Amino acid sequence: MENTIIGTIQQFFRWYDANDFAESASFLQSESSGNQCIESWWSKFRDGGGGWWINLFKDLRDSGLYRDDYLTKEYLTFCFLPILRQELHLVVELWNTHNIQRQKRGEVEVYGSHNYLVDVNIEDVSACKEMYAENCQDYSEGVT
């Protein structure tokens, strides 16, 4: 779901560009053949306390205490989302500040690279914020 939204926004920002990565070519979605980075993130998430939460909700489901209905989901969201959000932000901070191991061959160089950064219209940014903010529970909510 998130990649679909990001892909749509990316294409929106690049729709009128005049290069090979304009319009729909600005975002490609495919299966990942190397999931090392995301697997490493999930490992940090589980080690950082996320595994405890996953097990708690699995135990609620497996013991029959969880009903898959609207009211139960809203109740759990109301009770647990602020705590889960704080835990997730801690894991994100851990991930964003962890040291990346140095490559055995020395410094990594990127050959033939090009900076594809483009300026976007601030009105387009505002339009995206307005369009997607209503569908994103976390938008503009601070972590306390």
C-alpha positions in Angstrom: 0.0 0.0 0.0 2.7 2.5 1.0 4.7 1.9 -2.2 1.6 2.4 -4.3 1.0 5.8 -2.7 4.7 6.8 -2.9 4.8 5.7 -6.6 1.7 7.8 -7.4 3.2 10.8 -5.7 6.6 10.3 -7.4 4.9 10.1 -10.8 2.8 13.2 -10.0 5.9 15.2 -9.2 7.7 14.0 -12.3 4.8 14.1 -14.8 6.0 17.1 -16.8 9.7 16.5 -16.7 11.6 16.1 -20.0 13.9 13.2 -19.4 13.8 9.4 -19.5 12.5 9.2 -15.9 9.5 11.5 -16.4 5.9 10.5 -16.0 5.2 6.9 -15.3 8.8 5.9 -15.8 9.8 7.7 -12.6 8.6 4.8 -10.4 8.9 1.1 -11.0 7.5 -1.5 -8.7 8.9 -5.0 -8.8 9.8 -7.9 -6.6 13.0 -7.5 -4.5 15.6 -10.1 -5.1 17.8 -8.9 -2.3 15.9 -8.3 1.0 19.0 -7.9 3.2 18.2 -4.3 4.1 14.6 -4.8 5.1 15.4 -8.1 6.9 18.1 -6.2 8.8 15.5 -3.5 9.7 13.0 -6.2 10.9 15.7 -7.7 13.0 16.4 -4.3 14.7 12.6 -3.9 15.1 12.2 -7.2 16.8 15.3 -6.7 19.0 14.1 -3.2 19.9 10.9 -4.5 21.4 8.7 -5.0 18.3 8.9 -8.8 18.7 7.2 -8.5 22.1 4.3 -6.6 20.6 4.0 -9.0 17.7 3.8 -11.9 20.1 1.3 -10.1 22.3 -1.1 -9.6 19.5 -0.6 -13.2 18.2 -1.3 -14.5 21.7 -4.5 -12.4 21.8 -5.6 -13.9 18.5 -4.6 -17.5 19.3 -6.3 -17.5 22.7 -9.6 -16.3 21.2 -9.5 -12.9 23.0 -9.3 -11.0 19.8 -12.4 -10.6 17.6 -11.9 -9.5 14.0 -14.5 -6.7 14.0 -14.6 -3.0 13.7 -15.1 -2.2 17.4 -12.3 -4.4 18.6 -9.9 -2.9 16.0 -10.8 0.6 17.1 -10.4 -0.3 20.8 -7.0 -1.8 20.2 -6.0 1.2 18.1 -7.1 3.6 20.8 -5.3 1.7 23.5 -2.1 0.7 21.8 -1.4 3.1 18.9 0.3 5.8 21.0 2.5 3.3 22.7 3.3 1.5 19.5 4.1 4.8 17.7 6.6 5.7 20.4 8.2 2.2 20.2 8.4 2.4 16.4 10.0 5.8 16.5 12.7 4.5 18.9 13.4 1.7 16.5 13.5 4.1 13.6 16.0 6.3 15.6 18.1 3.2 16.3 18.1 2.2 12.6 18.9 5.7 11.4 21.8 6.0 13.8 23.4 2.6 13.5 26.8 2.2 12.1 27.1 0.7 8.6 30.0 -1.8 8.4 32.9 -0.7 6.2 33.3 -2.6 2.9 36.2 -5.0 2.7 37.5 -3.4 -0.5 37.7 0.1 1.1 35.5 3.0 0.2 32.5 2.2 -2.0 32.5 4.2 -5.2 29.5 4.7 -7.4 30.6 4.6 -11.1 28.6 6.3 -13.7 26.1 7.8 -11.2 24.0 10.8 -11.9 22.0 13.0 -9.5 18.4 12.8 -10.6 17.2 15.3 -8.1 14.6 17.7 -9.5 12.8 20.7 -8.1 9.1 20.4 -7.5 6.4 23.0 -7.4 5.5 23.8 -3.8 1.8 23.9 -4.9 2.1 20.3 -5.9 3.6 19.4 -2.5 0.6 21.1 -0.8 -1.8 19.3 -3.1 -0.2 15.9 -2.1 -0.3 16.8 1.6 -4.0 17.7 1.3 -4.8 14.6 -0.7 -3.1 12.0 1.4 -3.2 13.6 4.9 -6.8 12.4 5.4 -5.8 8.8 4.7 -2.8 8.9 7.0 -3.5 8.6 10.8 0.0 9.7 11.7 0.1 12.8 9.6 0.9 15.9 11.6 0.6 14.1 14.9 3.5 14.5 17.3 5.1 11.8 19.3 4.7 12.5 23.0 
